[in-house]
Amino acid sequence: MSVPLLEMRAIHKAFYGVKVLQDVPLTLDRGEVLALLGENGAGKSTLIKILNGDYQLDSGQIFLEGQPVYFKEPRDAEANGIKMIYQELHYAPDLSVAENLFIGNLPRVAGPLGRFLIDWKQMRQDAKVALALLNVDIDPDTSMRDLTVVERQIVEIIKAIYADAKLLVMDEPTAALTPPEVEMLFDVVRRLREKGVAIIYISHRLDEIFQIAQRVTVLRDGRHVATKPMSEVSPASLVEMMVGREIEARQVELAEQNDSAEVALEIRQLRKAGVFEDISFKVHSGEIVSIFGLLGSGQISLTRSIFGAERYDSGSIFVYGQEKHIRKPQDGKQAGIGFVPIDRKVRGLVLGMSVRKNLTLSNWKNLSRLSFFLPQTERQHSQSWIDALGIRMAGGMEVPVRFLSGGNQQKVVLARWLEANVKVLILNEPTWGVDVGARSDIYDQLEMLAEKGLAILVVSSDIQEVLSISHRILTLYKGRLTAEFNHTEASQDKVLNAAAGGVL
């Protein structure tokens, strides 16, 4: 038998006495895509960070091409041909796209001055070639800070695949990509496989796993559950292996929206030059409305503008019939609007603060009496949301929120706005990087909130999510609304076609 490209044997890792990985094995062959699955907190990220030298294993062994290796830091792994694309993007925000693509390996001018001077022209040309791998229209001179989260994700993917890697780890690479963009990525993955590159692919989108992977390894609670060929598993069996129980298939039976319900949010001719134009729509009390658009259509900026996180040029925003002049997030909050951002760790949470404080952060004013803060009341409120949303954590509500899994962090952000008793809730990519169990919990919670009368506006790049949770779907193309579908008439083909400007 040929020697595997990668073999990890009996990997153990603990943090502060808590066992995170116990006796975990993993093997990977050349030219193979291995899906690595498990709920948030199952140990997937810890395992790949050990492989990359971010963490050191407590016990076990790693073999690369049959030879034992030990990586003290990420540069050791990179020197051995291992490239990582983490779910939490690593980039230099004030440098250009081209500089980020080649940081650490910037092209130099020819001759004796090469050690001092960068060949900027060559770098831009090389960047255009790299960006062409995914057929994306991103200016190499653009600052990374000025890109959307989705565009930054694509740059990180290209940065990894452009390098000459033996082994590529992709941690939720398509979390914010639309179906056409996902297919572009899969084409690149297939070309890499043909060249013998091995790929560890982590995703909570099970449909992707069956399209791209040859084998699957499942972890649960830090232990190895199974490694099987894809031909021997089904979506239902994978879910049961991941969560330890059956989860019923989601039944799309949304109640018909009552058109006579009060209009909670109304947008009239909202405009931001070069981003979105003449945007007008309504969201009724008890309604879930989703906005779906392809990369760069302006949907993220639109929702940020409604909340006050970005400035818009003209137009009007009404909340329950009253015009609100929203120019900053405080204005949005005072208008009764809650906002769950796409990048929860950057804009949604205070990572060093406890779960308790993050849960009540937007409602401290109402947890005080006569200028005295009521800590017991705060703990009671926090516990009620922990119970209601099923927030899982080791160490209780006083643990820093940074130690929670992605799905549980998302639940904390959601609970904070519910604690603040908002009238309108805006969510950008609500299940980005969230496991199948937490995703189902969030969907159920959104439906329950809508039934209680909350108006909900969702931006999602997951077409199946949009079709499942929405009473109505609005499509956006190049900053303009192109179509509106109610739940019964919407289909994947119709929505995708409208979001692509009617060219599909």
BELJO-V165086 format. One record per backbone hydrogen bond with DSSP energy under -0.5 kcal/mol. NH is the residue of the N-H (numbers start at 1). CO is the residue of the C=O. If there is no record, write none. Layout:
[[NH,CO] [NH,CO]]
This chain:
[[5,28] [6,28] [7,63] [8,26] [9,61] [11,24] [12,59] [13,21] [15,18] [18,15] [19,17] [20,13] [21,13] [22,222] [24,11] [26,8] [28,6] [31,196] [32,29] [34,32] [34,199] [35,33] [35,215] [36,201] [37,35] [37,217] [42,39] [47,43] [48,44] [49,45] [50,46] [51,47] [52,48] [53,50] [54,49] [55,49] [58,12] [59,12] [61,9] [62,69] [63,7] [64,67] [65,5] [65,63] [67,64] [69,62] [72,70] [76,73] [77,73] [78,74] [79,75] [80,76] [80,77] [81,78] [82,77] [83,81] [83,167] [85,169] [89,87] [91,89] [93,91] [95,92] [97,142] [98,140] [100,96] [101,97] [102,98] [103,99] [105,102] [109,117] [114,111] [115,112] [116,113] [117,113] [119,107] [120,118] [123,119] [124,120] [125,121] [126,122] [127,123] [128,124] [129,125] [130,126] [131,127] [132,128] [133,130] [134,131] [135,132] [136,131] [138,136] [142,139] [144,95] [145,93] [146,143] [147,144] [152,148] [153,149] [154,150] [155,151] [156,152] [157,153] [158,154] [159,155] [160,156] [161,157] [162,158] [163,159] [163,160] [165,163] [166,81] [167,81] [168,198] [169,83] [170,168] [170,200] [171,85] [171,169] [172,170] [172,202] [175,172] [177,174] [181,178] [182,178] [183,179] [184,180] [185,181] [186,182] [187,183] [188,184] [189,185] [190,186] [191,187] [192,188] [193,189] [194,190] [195,191] [196,193] [197,192] [198,166] [199,32] [200,168] [201,34] [201,199] [202,170] [202,200] [203,201] [206,204] [208,205] [209,205] [210,206] [211,207] [211,208] [212,208] [213,209] [214,33] [215,33] [216,228] [217,35] [218,226] [219,37] [220,223] [222,42] [223,220] [225,218] [226,218] [228,216] [230,214] [232,229] [233,230] [238,234] [239,235] [240,236] [241,237] [242,238] [243,239] [244,240] [248,246] [252,250] [253,251] [259,257] [261,258] [264,262] [264,283] [265,283] [266,318] [267,281] [268,316] [269,267] [270,279] [271,314] [272,276] [275,272] [276,272] [277,479] [279,270] [280,278] [281,267] [283,265] [285,262] [286,453] [287,284] [289,287] [289,456] [290,472] [291,458] [292,290] [292,474] [294,476] [294,499] [297,294] [302,298] [303,299] [304,300] [305,301] [306,302] [307,303] [308,304] [309,304] [310,304] [313,271] [314,271] [316,268] [317,324] [318,266] [319,322] [320,264] [320,318] [322,319] [323,321] [324,317] [326,324] [327,325] [329,308] [331,328] [332,307] [332,328] [333,329] [334,330] [335,331] [336,333] [337,332] [338,424] [340,426] [341,339] [344,342] [346,343] [347,343] [348,343] [348,344] [349,344] [351,349] [353,350] [355,397] [355,399] [356,397] [358,354] [359,355] [360,356] [361,357] [363,360] [364,361] [366,363] [367,364] [368,365] [369,372] [372,369] [373,371] [374,367] [375,373] [378,374] [379,375] [380,376] [381,377] [382,378] [383,379] [384,380] [385,381] [386,382] [387,383] [388,384] [389,385] [390,386] [391,386] [395,393] [399,396] [401,353] [402,351] [403,400] [404,401] [409,405] [410,406] [411,407] [412,408] [413,409] [414,410] [415,411] [416,412] [417,413] [418,414] [419,415] [420,416] [421,418] [422,417] [423,336] [424,336] [425,455] [426,338] [427,457] [428,340] [429,427] [429,459] [432,429] [434,431] [439,435] [440,436] [441,437] [442,438] [443,439] [444,440] [445,441] [446,442] [447,443] [448,444] [449,445] [450,446] [451,447] [452,448] [453,450] [454,449] [455,423] [456,287] [457,425] [458,289] [459,427] [460,291] [463,461] [466,462] [467,463] [468,464] [469,465] [470,466] [471,288] [472,288] [473,485] [474,290] [475,483] [476,292] [477,480] [479,297] [480,477] [482,475] [483,475] [485,473] [487,471] [490,486] [495,491] [496,492] [497,493] [498,494] [499,495] [500,496] [501,498] [502,497] [503,497]]
